[in-house]
Amino acid sequence: MNKNVLIFLLFLGLTSQIFGLGLNDSTVIELNELQVDATRQRQFSGTGKVLQSLSAVEIRQMPALSMDAFMKTIPGVDVRQRSTGGTQADISIRGGSFDQVLVLLNGVNITDQQTGHHNLNIPVELSEIERIEVLQGSAARRYGSQAFSGAINIVTNPQKKGTVEVGATAGSFGTYTQKLTLGGVKKELGHFTSVSHQSSKGYIQNTDYNILNLFSHTRFTPDNAGKFDLQAGYQQKSFGANSFYTQEYPNQFEHTRTQFASLGWEKQIKKLYVAADVQYRRHYDRFELFRDFQNKKPWYADHNYHLTDVAGGSLHLEYTGKFGKIDAGVSSRYDHIYSTVLGSVITDTLKHPVNHFEKGMNKKFNKEADRVLNTAYLDYSKGLGAFYFSAGTSFSHTGKYGLKHHWGADLSYVPNQHWTVYTSINTASRLPTFTDLYYQNATHISNPELKPESSLTSEAGVKYGYGKFNLQAGGFYRMGHNIIDWVRYSDQDKWESMNLTELNTSGLNVSAGYHFSNSFLKNIYLAYSFIHTDKQANGYDSKYALDYLKHQLIFRLHHQLLKNVTVNWNVAYHDRAGSYIDFDTNVLTGYSPYLLAGCRIAREKSGLMIYIDVNNLLNESYVDYGGLIQPGIYGNAGIRWKF
């Protein structure tokens, strides 16, 4: 470790010799509250939630090229990467599982119902994101059963000035990226289209990848007709999945395709605000336990194929008067999957050919599953002096699980412009995914009789801001019931999905930041979060629920290096609870803590940005999932030109 620290310090000293270029001072945007609708700020300043909004400026400063790499730097968010480049990662909040987080794109639900492993299959290039908004804690009473432990909203902006932007990077492991963005605004119409491609040979054998993204966002605001938002995207991803799901067969491979489109409308009619949207998402997944059938076992007959379709719509009404504000709405969502593994057996397979997606194949989907989720909610909020109160309820219904009720209340006290004290209590539930219910193979066995998860969460905290200084501290306690997890008792056993009777989780978070002006230092930020559960893996190996991030410490420093040259440092300490069965020794092994350090050195002037990223500066050997070794020190150099 001493050698690694020495390397880190040497790098810190040598950075001043790298550039002799110029960089304009970055605009610093403080953490704002969640804006779930992409075009309208609808939250009160005193709301009792832990909310973060990370701006395009912050995204541009971080040494990250993919969404999962950037989100790994957000306090309170646990991103468990299986590889690099955004191939696949699981994102969780407050010690929950990756299936307990609601993911939205410009306020539209894009959460995958096959499995949360696909939640970050989002066809948007990182540099096109206007901001990323993170809500910590249950939001089921407003956003439905999927917002169990939190929600993430990714926002793009189609109303920028006329834009043509090109970019490219090259880096370690034969990694290359290219992007092109075209956009502009003309009177009531704003639009941009972006296409990007990234590929890599991989940092170890069978970690290569090839990813194509295409995304378009249009906003039309005709006189007196409200505002229309149209977005559409396509992603194609192929990657070597070395030991992703089992170390026994490391030569795995996966290919996914994502298609997505939504149309939204909103209008303010005096004191009444109305918003509606419709959406459609299709996701295709081919998983190969033995890549190209190489060295396959005699029992391995074929790959796994899945085709998921999601269609839905929502209506939201908001009325504001002297008595306060009333929010009400309804939504409906239809989830369907064709598969060779998941669901009930189809009697007539001729109508469902796989070869529609895989040319030259003579195979049919032979299983399917579906469900309809209908939700209605009502929320009331009122400000009275320095106090702000909100309370609400929602009902969700599915054919299999019947009616589920969620409720909650928030209270905040804002005595002056500097202080906010808040508390809240909320319930939540989550339906099992299709993978939870039906997935079975050589290493997994599912339980189609799984029950929905449920929880009751209480929290309290304080926020303080004075000038360019901000401080936030809070804690929560979540009582979970029937929490879904995959467990096994030895590496000779299959993973089995089951409901854990009770899983209670508590945690706290503290963060502080200061923004400098006209100084060598630009901003500094420090955050710490702690999570604890009262259930231990007594003799069994938990795949997800008990492998939470117990301690997380994040330090960021943005400073000027030379005239017009800046450096952004990000240092993060991760200490994970839980354990895994070591494949080589068959011994239950605890996760080791690790320290990740990275930096971006950048020059930006007249629309031209040149940068160098270095990640894992200490060359730490670490894993986010047992046995999946992540890369040591690596870097890349890039250029972006906007004209």
C-alpha positions in Angstrom: 0.0 0.0 0.0 2.9 2.4 0.7 4.2 1.9 -2.8 0.8 2.8 -4.2 0.5 5.9 -2.1 3.9 7.0 -3.3 2.8 6.5 -6.9 -0.3 8.6 -6.1 1.8 11.5 -4.6 4.2 11.4 -7.5 1.3 11.7 -10.0 -0.1 14.6 -8.0 3.2 16.4 -8.3 3.7 15.6 -12.0 0.3 16.8 -13.2 1.5 20.4 -13.3 3.9 19.4 -16.2 1.2 17.8 -18.4 -0.6 20.8 -19.8 0.3 24.3 -20.8 -3.1 25.1 -22.2 -6.1 27.1 -21.0 -9.4 26.4 -19.3 -12.3 28.7 -18.5 -13.5 28.6 -14.9 -16.3 26.1 -14.5 -19.7 27.2 -13.4 -20.4 25.6 -10.0 -24.0 24.5 -9.5 -24.9 23.5 -6.0 -27.1 20.4 -5.2 -30.7 21.3 -5.9 -33.8 19.4 -5.2 -35.3 16.6 -7.4 -37.1 17.7 -10.5 -38.7 14.5 -11.6 -40.4 16.3 -14.5 -37.7 17.3 -16.9 -39.3 20.7 -17.8 -40.8 22.0 -14.6 -39.5 22.6 -11.1 -42.4 21.3 -8.8 -40.7 20.6 -5.5 -40.9 22.9 -2.4 -37.7 24.1 -0.9 -38.6 22.5 2.5 -39.6 19.1 1.3 -38.6 16.2 3.7 -36.4 14.2 1.3 -32.8 13.6 0.6 -32.4 14.9 -2.9 -29.4 15.5 -5.1 -29.1 17.1 -8.5 -25.7 16.7 -10.3 -25.3 19.1 -13.2 -23.8 18.9 -16.6 -20.8 20.8 -15.3 -20.1 18.2 -12.6 -20.6 15.4 -15.1 -18.1 17.0 -17.4 -15.5 17.4 -14.7 -15.5 13.8 -13.5 -13.0 11.2 -14.8 -15.9 9.0 -16.2 -17.0 8.0 -19.7 -20.0 5.9 -18.8 -23.1 6.4 -16.7 -22.2 3.7 -14.1 -18.7 5.1 -13.7 -20.1 8.5 -12.9 -22.8 7.3 -10.6 -20.2 5.4 -8.6 -19.0 8.9 -7.4 -22.4 9.8 -5.9 -22.7 9.6 -2.1 -25.3 7.1 -0.8 -25.4 5.3 -4.2 -23.9 1.9 -4.5 -22.8 0.9 -8.1 -21.5 -2.6 -8.4 -19.7 -3.0 -11.7 -19.1 -6.3 -13.4 -16.8 -4.8 -16.0 -15.9 -1.4 -17.5 -17.4 0.9 -20.2 -21.0 0.6 -19.0 -21.3 -3.0 -20.1 -23.3 -3.9 -17.0 -23.6 -2.6 -13.5 -26.2 -2.8 -10.7 -27.2 0.4 -8.9 -28.8 0.5 -5.5 -29.6 3.1 -2.9 -29.5 3.0 0.9 -28.5 -0.7 1.1 -31.4 -1.8 -1.1 -31.1 -4.2 -4.0 -30.7 -3.1 -7.7 -34.3 -4.1 -8.3 -35.5 -1.6 -5.7 -34.5 1.5 -7.6 -36.8 3.3 -10.0 -35.0 4.6 -13.1 -36.5 7.4 -15.2 -35.5 9.2 -18.4 -36.8 12.7 -18.5 -39.4 11.7 -16.0 -40.5 8.6 -17.8 -40.2 5.2 -16.2 -37.7 2.9 -18.1 -37.2 0.4 -15.3 -36.6 -3.1 -16.7 -39.1 -5.9 -15.5 -37.0 -8.8 -16.7 -34.2 -7.9 -14.3 -32.6 -4.8 -12.7 -29.3 -5.8 -14.4 -30.7 -4.1 -17.5 -31.8 -0.8 -15.7 -28.7 1.1 -17.0 -29.2 0.0 -20.6 -30.0 3.6 -21.4 -29.3 4.9 -25.0 -27.9 8.2 -23.9 -24.2 9.2 -24.0 -23.0 10.6 -20.7 -21.9 14.0 -22.1 -25.5 14.6 -23.4 -27.0 14.5 -19.9 -28.1 17.9 -18.5 -28.3 16.6 -15.0 -28.8 13.4 -12.9 -31.3 13.6 -10.1 -31.2 11.2 -7.2 -34.0 10.7 -4.6 -32.9 8.7 -1.6 -35.7 6.9 0.3 -39.1 5.4 -0.6 -41.2 7.3 -3.1 -43.8 4.6 -3.7 -46.7 6.8 -2.7 -46.0 9.1 -5.7 -44.1 7.0 -8.2 -45.4 3.5 -7.7 -44.1 0.2 -6.3 -40.7 0.3 -8.1 -39.5 3.3 -6.1 -38.8 1.1 -3.1 -35.5 2.5 -1.8 -35.0 5.4 -4.2 -35.3 6.8 -7.7 -32.9 8.2 -10.3 -34.0 10.6 -13.1 -31.7 11.2 -16.1 -32.5 14.5 -17.8 -31.6 15.8 -21.2 -32.2 19.3 -22.7 -33.4 19.7 -26.3 -33.5 23.5 -26.0 -29.9 24.4 -26.2 -28.6 26.8 -28.8 -27.6 25.6 -32.2 -25.1 22.8 -31.6 -22.8 20.6 -33.5 -20.6 18.5 -31.3 -18.0 15.8 -32.1 -15.9 13.9 -29.6 -13.5 11.0 -29.4 -11.4 9.2 -26.9 -8.6 6.6 -26.9 -7.3 4.7 -23.9 -6.2 1.6 -22.0 -7.2 -1.9 -23.1 -7.8 -0.7 -26.7 -10.7 1.5 -25.7 -12.1 3.9 -28.2 -15.2 6.1 -28.3 -16.8 8.4 -30.9 -19.8 10.7 -30.7 -21.7 13.2 -32.9 -24.5 15.5 -31.8 -26.7 17.7 -33.9 -29.2 20.1 -32.4 -30.7 23.6 -32.4 -33.7 25.8 -31.4 -36.0 27.6 -33.7 -38.9 29.5 -32.2 -41.1 26.9 -30.5 -39.1 23.9 -31.5 -36.0 22.5 -29.8 -34.3 19.3 -30.8 -31.1 17.3 -30.6 -30.0 13.9 -32.0 -26.9 12.1 -30.7 -25.1 9.0 -31.9 -22.2 7.5 -30.1 -20.1 4.3 -30.3 -17.6 2.8 -27.9 -15.5 -0.4 -28.0 -12.7 -2.1 -26.1 -10.6 -5.2 -26.2 -11.1 -5.6 -22.4 -8.8 -5.4 -19.4 -8.7 -9.2 -19.1 -9.8 -12.1 -21.3 -13.5 -12.0 -22.4 -14.2 -8.5 -21.2 -14.3 -6.9 -24.6 -17.4 -4.8 -25.6 -19.0 -3.0 -28.4 -21.8 -0.4 -27.7 -23.9 1.8 -30.1 -26.2 4.5 -28.8 -28.7 6.6 -30.7 -30.9 9.1 -29.0 -33.2 11.9 -30.0 -35.1 14.5 -27.9 -37.6 17.1 -29.3 -39.6 19.7 -27.4 -42.4 21.7 -29.1 -44.1 24.6 -27.3 -46.8 26.0 -29.6 -48.7 29.1 -28.4 -51.5 28.3 -25.9 -51.3 24.5 -26.5 -48.9 23.5 -23.8 -45.6 21.7 -24.2 -44.9 18.5 -26.1 -41.9 16.3 -25.4 -40.9 13.5 -27.8 -37.9 11.2 -27.1 -36.7 8.1 -28.7 -33.6 5.9 -28.4 -31.9 2.8 -29.5 -29.0 0.9 -28.0 -27.1 -2.2 -29.2 -24.6 -3.8 -26.8 -22.4 -6.8 -27.1 -19.9 -7.8 -24.4 -17.8 -10.6 -23.0 -19.3 -11.4 -19.6 -16.3 -13.1 -17.9 -17.7 -14.9 -14.8 -20.6 -12.4 -14.6 -23.1 -14.9 -13.1 -20.9 -17.9 -12.2 -17.2 -18.4 -11.9 -17.6 -22.0 -12.9 -18.1 -21.1 -16.5 -16.2 -17.8 -17.1 -16.5 -17.7 -20.9 -20.0 -16.0 -20.9 -21.3 -13.5 -23.4 -24.3 -11.2 -23.7 -26.0 -9.2 -26.4 -28.8 -6.7 -25.7 -30.9 -4.3 -27.8 -33.0 -1.5 -26.3 -35.7 0.5 -28.1 -37.5 3.2 -26.3 -40.0 6.1 -27.2 -42.3 8.4 -25.3 -44.5 11.3 -25.9 -45.5 13.7 -23.1 -47.7 16.8 -22.9 -48.1 19.3 -20.1 -50.0 22.6 -19.7 -50.7 25.2 -17.0 -54.4 26.2 -17.0 -54.6 29.0 -14.4 -54.2 27.1 -11.1 -54.4 23.7 -12.6 -51.4 21.9 -14.0 -52.0 18.9 -16.3 -49.5 16.4 -17.6 -49.8 13.2 -19.5 -47.5 10.8 -21.3 -47.5 7.5 -23.2 -44.4 5.3 -23.6 -43.1 2.1 -25.1 -39.9 0.1 -24.4 -38.6 -3.1 -26.0 -35.6 -5.0 -24.7 -34.0 -8.0 -26.3 -31.4 -10.1 -24.5 -29.3 -13.1 -25.6 -27.2 -14.6 -22.9 -24.6 -17.2 -23.7 -23.3 -19.3 -20.8 -20.7 -20.7 -23.2 -19.6 -18.0 -25.7 -20.2 -19.2 -29.3 -20.7 -22.7 -27.8 -17.0 -23.0 -27.2 -16.1 -25.7 -24.7 -19.7 -26.2 -23.8 -20.9 -28.9 -21.5 -23.0 -31.8 -22.9 -26.1 -30.7 -21.0 -25.9 -27.1 -22.6 -28.4 -27.2 -25.4 -28.7 -23.5 -26.3 -28.4 -19.9 -25.2 -31.1 -18.0 -23.3 -33.2 -15.5 -25.3 -35.6 -12.9 -23.8 -37.8 -10.3 -25.4 -39.5 -7.8 -23.0 -42.1 -5.3 -24.1 -43.4 -2.5 -21.8 -46.2 -0.1 -22.7 -47.8 2.4 -20.5 -49.3 5.9 -19.8 -50.0 8.3 -17.0 -52.1 11.3 -16.2 -51.1 13.8 -13.5 -53.2 16.7 -12.1 -52.0 19.4 -9.7 -54.1 22.2 -8.3 -52.7 25.0 -6.2 -54.9 27.3 -4.1 -55.0 29.1 -0.8 -55.7 25.8 1.0 -52.5 24.2 -0.3 -51.7 21.9 -3.2 -53.4 18.7 -4.3 -51.6 16.2 -6.5 -53.5 13.4 -8.1 -52.9 10.9 -10.9 -53.3 7.5 -12.4 -51.0 5.3 -14.4 -51.1 2.0 -16.2 -48.3 -0.2 -17.3 -48.3 -3.5 -19.2 -45.2 -5.8 -18.9 -44.8 -8.8 -21.2 -41.9 -11.2 -21.9 -41.3 -13.9 -24.4 -38.4 -16.1 -23.4 -36.8 -19.5 -23.7 -36.3 -19.6 -19.9 -38.7 -17.2 -18.2 -42.5 -17.6 -17.9 -45.1 -20.3 -18.5 -44.9 -22.7 -21.5 -46.5 -21.5 -24.8 -48.5 -24.1 -26.6 -48.2 -22.5 -30.0 -44.5 -21.4 -30.5 -44.9 -20.8 -34.3 -46.1 -17.3 -33.7 -43.1 -16.3 -31.7 -39.8 -16.9 -33.7 -36.5 -15.9 -32.2 -35.1 -15.5 -35.8 -37.0 -12.2 -36.1 -34.1 -10.9 -34.0 -31.4 -13.4 -34.8 -30.9 -13.9 -38.5 -30.3 -17.4 -39.7 -31.8 -19.0 -36.6 -34.5 -21.6 -36.5 -35.8 -21.3 -33.0 -38.9 -20.1 -31.2 -39.7 -18.5 -27.9 -41.5 -21.2 -25.9 -42.3 -19.3 -22.7 -44.0 -16.1 -21.8 -45.3 -14.1 -18.9 -47.2 -10.8 -18.5 -48.9 -8.5 -16.0 -50.8 -5.2 -15.8 -49.9 -2.7 -13.0 -52.5 0.0 -12.4 -51.8 2.8 -9.9 -53.7 5.8 -8.5 -52.3 8.3 -6.1 -53.4 11.4 -4.1 -51.2 13.8 -2.3 -51.8 17.0 -0.3 -49.2 19.6 0.7 -49.4 22.8 2.6 -47.0 25.5 3.8 -47.8 27.3 7.0 -45.3 29.8 8.2 -42.0 28.1 8.6 -43.5 24.7 8.3 -44.3 22.6 5.3 -46.4 19.4 5.4 -47.3 16.8 2.9 -49.2 13.5 3.1 -50.4 11.1 0.6 -51.6 7.7 -0.4 -51.5 5.4 -3.5 -53.0 2.1 -4.5 -51.5 -0.3 -7.0 -53.2 -3.4 -8.4 -52.0 -6.5 -10.3 -54.0 -9.6 -11.2 -51.7 -12.0 -9.3 -51.0 -9.9 -6.1 -54.2 -7.9 -5.8 -54.3 -4.4 -4.3 -51.3 -2.9 -2.5 -51.6 0.3 -0.5 -48.8 2.8 0.1 -48.9 5.9 2.3 -46.6 8.5 3.7 -46.1 11.9 5.2 -43.3 14.5 5.3 -42.8 17.5 7.6 -40.1 20.1 7.3 -39.3 23.3 9.3 -37.5 26.2 7.7 -36.9 28.9 10.3 -34.7 31.0 8.0 -32.9 30.9 4.7 -30.0 28.9 6.2 -31.7 26.0 8.1 -34.0 23.2 7.1 -35.0 20.4 9.5 -37.1 17.5 8.1 -38.6 14.2 8.9 -40.8 11.7 7.0 -42.4 8.3 7.2 -43.3 6.2 4.1 -44.3 2.7 3.1 -43.3 0.9 -0.1 -43.7 -2.5 -1.9 -42.0 -4.1 -4.9 -43.2 -6.8 -7.2 -40.8 -9.7 -8.1 -39.1 -9.4 -11.5 -39.6 -12.0 -14.1 -36.1 -13.3 -13.3 -37.0 -13.6 -9.6 -40.1 -15.7 -10.5 -38.9 -17.9 -13.3 -35.2 -18.0 -13.9 -33.7 -21.6 -13.8 -30.5 -23.0 -15.2 -27.5 -25.1 -14.2 -26.7 -22.7 -11.3 -30.1 -21.1 -10.4 -33.5 -22.2 -9.4 -36.4 -19.7 -9.0 -39.6 -19.6 -7.0 -42.8 -18.6 -8.9 -44.6 -18.2 -5.6 -42.5 -15.3 -4.4 -44.4 -12.6 -2.5 -44.0 -8.8 -3.1 -41.5 -7.0 -0.8 -42.8 -4.4 1.6 -41.2 -1.8 3.9 -41.8 1.0 6.3 -39.1 3.8 6.4 -38.7 6.7 8.8 -36.1 9.3 8.4 -35.0 12.7 9.8 -32.3 15.2 9.0 -31.0 18.7 8.8 -29.7 20.9 6.0 -27.6 24.1 6.4 -26.5 26.6 3.8 -24.6 29.9 4.2 -23.1 31.6 1.3 -21.0 29.1 -0.6 -21.0 26.6 2.2 -23.5 23.8 2.6 -23.9 21.0 5.1 -26.4 18.1 5.3 -26.9 15.3 7.8 -29.6 12.7 8.2 -30.5 9.2 9.2 -33.1 6.6 8.4 -34.5 3.3 9.5 -36.2 0.8 7.1 -38.2 -2.2 8.3 -38.3 -4.6 5.4 -40.6 -7.7 5.1 -40.4 -10.5 2.5 -37.2 -9.0 1.0 -36.3 -11.0 -2.1 -32.8 -12.4 -2.5 -30.9 -15.2 -4.1 -29.1 -17.5 -1.6 -27.1 -20.7 -1.5 -25.3 -22.7 1.2 -22.2 -23.8 -0.7 -20.7 -23.4 -4.2 -22.0 -26.9 -4.9 -25.6 -25.7 -4.4 -27.8 -23.7 -6.8 -28.7 -20.1 -6.1 -32.4 -20.0 -5.1 -34.7 -17.0 -5.0 -36.6 -16.6 -1.7 -38.3 -14.1 0.6 -36.3 -13.2 3.6 -38.8 -12.9 6.5 -37.4 -9.6 7.8 -34.6 -7.4 6.9 -34.3 -4.1 8.8 -31.8 -1.5 7.6 -30.5 1.7 9.3 -28.2 4.3 8.0 -26.8 7.8 8.2 -25.2 10.3 5.9 -23.2 13.5 6.3 -21.9 15.8 3.6 -20.3 19.2 3.4 -19.1 21.3 0.5 -17.6 24.7 -0.2 -17.4 26.6 -3.5 -14.6 29.1 -3.9 -14.6 32.1 -6.2 -11.5 33.7 -7.9 -9.2 31.2 -6.2 -6.8 28.4 -7.0 -9.4 26.1 -5.4 -12.8 25.9 -7.2 -14.7 23.6 -4.9 -14.2 20.9 -2.2 -16.7 18.3 -1.1 -16.7 15.5 1.5 -19.4 12.9 2.2 -19.8 9.9 4.4 -22.6 7.3 4.5 -23.1 4.3 6.8 -25.5 1.4 6.4 -26.3 -1.5 8.7 -28.7 -4.4 8.5 -29.8 -6.5 11.5 -29.9 -9.8 9.6 -26.7 -11.8 8.9 -26.0 -14.6 6.4 -26.1 -17.5 8.9 -24.3 -20.2 7.0 -25.5 -19.2 3.6 -24.2 -17.0 0.8 -26.4 -14.0 -0.1 -26.0 -12.8 -3.6 -27.4 -9.3 -3.2 -29.5 -8.3 -0.2 -26.7 -8.7 2.5 -23.8 -7.4 0.3 -24.4 -3.7 0.9 -22.0 -0.9 1.0 -21.5 -0.5 4.8 -19.0 2.5 4.8 -18.7 4.9 1.9 -16.4 8.0 2.1 -16.1 10.3 -0.9 -13.8 13.3 -1.3 -13.8 15.6 -4.3 -11.5 18.5 -5.1 -11.6 20.8 -8.1 -8.8 23.2 -8.5 -6.8 25.2 -11.1 -3.5 23.7 -12.1 -2.0 26.3 -14.5 -3.6 29.3 -16.1 -6.8 28.0 -17.8 -6.1 24.4 -16.7 -8.1 22.6 -14.0 -7.9 19.2 -12.3 -10.8 17.4 -10.7 -9.9 14.7 -8.1 -12.3 12.0 -6.9 -11.2 9.7 -4.0 -13.7 7.1 -2.6 -13.4 4.6 0.1 -15.7 1.5 -0.1 -16.2 -1.0 2.7 -18.7 -3.7 1.8 -20.6 -5.9 4.2 -21.4 -9.5 3.2 -19.4 -12.3 1.8 -19.0 -14.7 -1.1 -17.8 -18.3 -1.5 -14.3 -18.2 -3.0 -14.4 -20.4 -6.1 -10.9 -21.7 -5.7 -11.1 -22.6 -1.9 -14.8 -23.1 -1.4 -14.4 -20.9 1.7 -16.9 -18.1 2.7 -14.9 -14.9 2.2 -15.7 -11.4 3.4 -15.3 -8.4 1.0 -12.1 -6.4 1.5 -12.3 -2.6 1.7 -10.7 -0.6 -1.1 -9.7 3.0 -2.0 -10.3 4.3 -5.5 -8.6 7.6 -6.7 -9.1 9.2 -10.1 -8.6 12.5 -11.7 -9.5 14.5 -14.9 -7.1 17.1 -16.2 -8.8 19.3 -18.7 -8.5 22.3 -21.0 -11.7 24.0 -22.3 -11.8 27.1 -24.5 -14.0 28.4 -27.3 -16.0 25.1 -27.4 -12.9 22.9 -27.5 -12.2 20.6 -24.6 -9.1 18.3 -24.3 -8.8 16.1 -21.3 -6.9 13.2 -19.8 -8.5 10.7 -17.3 -6.7 8.4 -14.9 -8.6 6.0 -12.8 -7.6 3.7 -10.0 -4.4 5.7 -9.4 -3.4 3.5 -6.5 -3.7 0.4 -8.7 -6.0 -1.3 -6.1 -7.1 -4.9 -6.6 -10.7 -5.0 -5.8 -14.1 -6.6 -6.5 -17.7 -5.3 -6.4 -19.0 -8.9 -6.8 -17.2 -11.9 -5.4 -14.5 -13.1 -7.8 -15.0 -10.4 -10.5 -11.7 -8.6 -10.4 -11.9 -5.0 -11.6 -9.1 -3.3 -13.6 -6.0 -1.7 -12.0 -4.8 1.7 -13.0 -6.0 2.8 -16.5 -6.6 6.0 -18.4 -7.8 7.6 -21.6 -7.4 10.9 -23.5 -10.2 12.6 -25.2 -11.4 15.6 -27.2 -14.8 17.3 -27.6 -15.5 20.2 -30.0 -18.7 22.1 -30.0 -19.3 24.6 -32.7 
